[in-house]
Amino acid sequence: MTNSATYKCLVIDDEPMAIAVIKEHLEQFENIECTGEYTRAIDAIAHLNKEEVDLIFLDINMPNISGIEFLKSLVHPPEVIFTTAYRNFAVDAFELNALDYLMKPISLPRFLKAVNKFLEIKKSYSSNESESIESKSYIILKSDKKNYKIQFDDILYIESLDNYIRVYTSEKSLIVYQQLSVIETELPSEKFLRIHRSTIINKEKITVFTSSQVEIGDKQFTIGRSYREEVAQKLR
C-alpha cells in the first residue's frame, strides 16, 4: 500500500510482543517508517524532542505514566492510535482526539482500517493545504510584536533554534516563535524543501549542491541522512 508521502511513527508499549505485532503489521505500508519503539512512555519524550513523528501507536496501561497521561503531557501531539487490552479507556481516548482505539490482540484487518484512516486524513490535509498555499505568493510572520508580509521569493532559508525559528530573507532575518514543522505546512512544496530536521531551504536560491550538502550564496547546509534520498529526488 503506497502513498506519495512518507510518515514516521513510534510504537510505545510495555509488552515487547505487542510491539513486535505492530511492527509486523506495519510491513504492509511502504510509506510508514517506525523510527522508535519504547516499553516506557517516559523514554519516548527525548525522541519526540529530537525528531518529529506523524503517528504514535500508544498502549494505555503502562508503568510510571499511562498512555493517557503521556498524551496529555504533549504540547503538540501527533496523531495517536491507542492499543490496549482494556475497553474502559475508550471514552478518555476519544476525548483526547485519538484517531482510533485498537483492542489487543490486534488483528491485521482492524489494524489496516486504523492506519488507512490515518493516511486518508493526511492525504486530505495535504490536498487542502496545497490548494490554499499554492494560490498565495506570501506568508505572514509575527516577530517582535509586528506582522510581516514576506514574499516566498524573498525567503532564502529557515532554521530551527530551540523553541523558535529564524527566517532569513534577502534583506533581513526574523525570529518567529513557531515550530519548524508548522511553518513547513504553510510553505509551497514546489519552492521549499526540508533538508534537515532543523533546516528548510528555498530550492530556487540554491547555488551549489552535492549528495550531502547544499549552498545558498556563501552559506553551507548539511543534508540530514534521513532526508538525503528525498532531497536528491527533488533536486534532480
N, C-alpha and C positions, 0 to 999 in steps of 0.2 A: 504494500500500500504506500503510495508515494504522494508527495506534495512538493511544491517548489521550494518552500522554506524548510529550514532545519531548526528543530526545537530541542532545548536541553531540559533534562528533568533530574530530580533527586528521588531516591527511594528511602524512606525513613520508617523503620520497623524493628522492634526488638527481637523478632524471630528471624534468624538467618534463612530459614527455609522459605518464609513468606517473601523475603527479598528475592530469593532465587526464582520463585514462581513468577513474580512481577517482571523480572529481567528476562525470563524466558518468553513471557507473553510479549514483551516489548520488541522482541526479534521480528515480529510481524510488521513493524513500522520502520522503514529505512530512514525516515526523516525525524526520528526522535532518538536522541542520544542520552543515555544515562551517564551523567558526569560525576555522580557520587552516591554512595549508599552508607547509611548510618543506622546503628542499633539504638542510639540515644538521640533524641531530638536536639538536645543542647549542643551536641557535637556538630550539627549541621549549620549552626549560626555563623561560624568562621567561614564556611564555604560560601554562604549567601552574601557575606560581606565582601568577598573577593570576586565572586562570579555571579552574574545574573542567570537565573533559570526561568523557564517558562511554565513549568509544571512540577508539582510535588505529589508523590504518592505517599500519603501520611497515615500511619497507624494511630489509633487513639489511645489505647490503654498501654502506656509505656512508663518505665521508672523515671523518677525525678520530676519530669514535666510531661504532661499528657499532650497528645496531638492537638486537642482543643486549645489548651493553654499556650502551646507553641505558636499556633496560628494567630491567636490574639496578640502575641508579642511582636509580630512582624508589622512594620510600618507600611511597607509596600509589598504585600504578599503576591506571589504569582498565583496562577490557577492551582487549585488543590482538589485531588481526588482522595477521599478518605478510604482506608482499607481497614476493616475491623471485623472481629467476631461477635460484636455486641450491637444489637439493634437499637438499644435505648439511647444512643447518642445521635440519632439521625436528625432530630429537631435542632439540637445545638449546632450540628454540622451545617445544615442549610441556612440557619440564621447567620452564619459566618460566610454565606455566599459560596459554599463549597460547590464545585462543579458536579460531583457525583459522590455516591456513598456505596462502596462495594463490600459485600459480605464475604468473609472467608468461609470455606475455601473459594477462591476466585476462579470462576470458570473462564475459559478463553472467550466464548461468545459475549459474556457480560462485560469482560474487560475491553473487548473490541468496541462495544457500544459506547462505553465511557470515553475511551480515547478518541473515537471518531467525533464525539460531541465536542471535545476539546479542539480538534482540528477544524471543525466547521466554524466554531467561534472565532478561531484565529484567522481563518480564510475570510469570513465576513468582515471582521475588524480591519484586516489589511486592505480589502477591497474598498470599504467606505473611506478609510484614511487616504488611500491613493487618489480617489476621485476628488476629495476636497483639497489635498495638498498640491496635486499637480496643477490645479487651476490657479494657484497663488504664485506670486513671484517674491514674496517677502515673509518674514516672521516677526512677531512682536516679542521682544525680550525685556524683562523687567530687571533693571540694575540700578542700584543706588537710588531707589525710590522714584525712578523715572522709567517710562516705557519707550523703548527704542524700536523704530521700524527699520529692520535690517533686510536689505535685498539679499536673496540667496546667492546671487552672483558675486556679492561683496565678501561673503564668508570664505576664509581660507581653510581654517580647521578649528576643531573644538576639542579641548582637553578636560578630563575629569580630575578634580582635585578635592579629595575627601568628600565633603557633603555639598560641593558646588561645582560648577563648570566655568571655564573661561573660554569665551568665544572670540576668536581672532578674526578681524576683518582687514581689508586692505588699508584702513585708516586708523583703527583703534582696536582695543580689546575690552571686553565687558565681562564682569564677574556676575554670574547668574546663579541664584540658589535653586537649582533644579538638578535632577538626576540625568545622567547622560542617556540612559535608556528612554527617558521621557521625551527629551528633545529629539532623539533619533526618530521617533514616530511622527514628528512634526516637520521633518525634512523630506524633500522629494528623493526617492530612492535612485532615480536615474542620474542624480547630480552628486549625492553624498554617499560615502562608503565608510563603514566602520572597519578599521584595520587592527584594532587592539581593544581590550576591554575598557581602556581609558582614552581612546582617541577616535575621532571621526574626522575625515578629510573631505574637501571638495575635490572630486575627481578631475574637474576641469582646470584646477590650479596645479596639478602635479607636473613637475618639470623632468624628473628622473625617477625610475623605479626599477627594482630588482625583485627577486623572489622573497626577499626578507626585509626590504626597506623601500620607502618612498621618500621623495624630496619635494618640498614646495619652496622654491627660492633657495635660500641657504639653510633652511630648517630640515633636519632629517628625522624620520619617524621609523621605528621598528614595527614590523608587521607581526602581531601575535601568532604563535604557532597554530592555534586553533582557528585562526582567520585566514591563513595563507592560501588554502585551496580556493575558498570563495573569492578572495581578493584577486588571485591570479585569473580566475574565470572572468571577473568583471572588468579587468584592465586589459584584456586581450583586444 
